[in-house]
């Protein structure tokens, strides 16, 4: 649990932690590493955050909230509209939270076991189901899994193009991969 209001030091800790987590993984980054990069003591860091898990939870709160919103939106859609909405919503979510996706990517299985991420696996499973157009067909589910896994990989690598163009390419490519006929 975090303490106090967001200060410049808190923001610097979060930014530094995100960069280090993305570079060396959550497990490979210590509180001392973060404190050293920020230029504060470990005790000062612990004044702002109860520990590394609290830093991670705060870093990932906005994308988890966005995933929860997407999950609720998809739940309310019929089978005919869910797949396109899932593609567009997922691409948008990953692009908005590239840094956080990079943090999660390598350590995903271990991080999903943490209490702060309860429910994320179930939401990811429902997103996969939506990307597969709620089909039980193994081919549809494998193709959906390919989209689920590839969009973050593309967003983690600089593409040398603007976000609008990247979003368009990702959406079209995912729709084509899923054999989705866009209106």
N, C-alpha and C positions, 0 to 999 in steps of 0.2 A: 504494500500500500504506500502511496506517495504522501508526502507531507507538504503543507503549505500551498501557496499559489505558485503559478508558473513564473519563474524569474528568469533573468538572462542566464544564470548559472544552470538552472534546470534545463533550459532549452539547449544550452551548449553541451550538457551531459547527454541529453537525448540524441542530439546530432552526432556527437562523437561516438556514442555507443552504437548508433545505427551504422555508421561508417565502419567501425571495427567489427561489429557482428557480421556485416556483409563481406568484409575482407577475410576474416579468420574464423567465422562461425560463432554462434552463441557460446558453445562449449569451449572454444579456443580463446575466448576473450575473458580476461579477469577484471574484477572491479579495479584492481591496481592499474591495469592497462588503461582503463577509461579515465581514472583519476589523473594518471600521468599525462595523458594527451590533453586533458582539460586544463591541467596546471593547478590542480587542487589536491588536497590530501584525500585519502580514502575515507577518513572520518567526515570530511566536508561533503563528499559524495553521499555518504550514508545519512547525512542530515536531510538531504533532499529525497532520497529513495531508500526503502528498507533493504534493498539488495538488487542483484542482477535480474531476478525474476520480475521485480516491480518496474524496473526500467523497461524490460521487454514488454510487459503488459501495457504500459503506457504508450510505448512506441506502436504497438499493434492494435490499440483500442480503436482508432479511426477506421482502419481497413476491416476489422471485425464487425464494427457497426455497419459499414457499407455492405458487407457480406450478408449480415442479418436482414438488412433492408431488401437486398436482391432476393434472398431466399423467400421472404414474405411476398414480394411482388410476383415471383414465379409460381408460388403456391396458389395464387388467385387466378392464374391463367388456364385456359383450356388447352388441350393437347395440340390444337392447331396453331396456337400462338406462342407456346412456351419455348420452342427451340430457338426461334429467332431472337426472342427477348433474352434468353439465356446467353446466346452468343454475344449480342450487343452489350448486355449488362456485365458479362465476365470480362470482355475485352476492356471496357471502360474501367472496371474496378482494378484490373491489373495495371493498366496504364497510369491511373491516378496514384497508385501506391507501389510504384516500381521499387523504391528503396526498401520498403517493408517486405515486398515479395522476395527480394534478394536476400534479406535477412532470414526469411523463413525457408527458402528453397532447400538449402543443403541439410538443415537440421529439422526438417518438417516432421518426420515420424516421432522423434524424441520430444519436440516442442508440443505436439498435439496431446501428449500425455500429461501436460501441466494443467493444473486446475483453471488457470486463466483462460484456457482454450477449450473448455468443456463445450460441447455442441458443435465445434467447428467441423469435425469429421462427418457428423450427420448432415450438416449444411452442404459440405463438399459432395457427399453422396447424392443429395437431392439435386445439386447443380449438375452433376454427372448424368443423373436421370433425365433432367430437363434437356441437356445437350444431346442426349440420345432420343429425344422426342418421346420419352417415357416408354420406349420399346424394350421388351425383354430380350430381343434378338442380340446374341453375343457380338455379331459384327457391328451393330449400331453402338453398342456399349464400348467396344474397343476403339472405334473411331472417335467417340466422344471423349474417351480417356486420352487419346492422342491430342485432341484439341486442348483439353484441360491441362495437360503437361507441357505443350509446346508454346502456348501464349506467354507464360511467364519467362521461358527461356529467351524468346525473341525480345521481350521487353527489358531483360537484364543486360542485353548487349546493345551498345550504341549503334543505331542504324544509319546515322548521317542524314536523316530526313526529319521533317517536322512531325509533331504529335498527331495533327489532324490526318496527315497522309499515312502515318503508321497505323493509326486507329482504323482507317478505311481499308488498308491492305490486310490487316489482321482480321477484321470482320468479314471481308470478302473471302479471304483464304479459309477461315474457319467454316463459313457457310458452304463453300465449295467442298471442303473436306467432308463435311457432314451431309453433303448432297442436298442442301437446303435450297429451295427455290425462293429467292427473295422477290417480294412484290415490287 
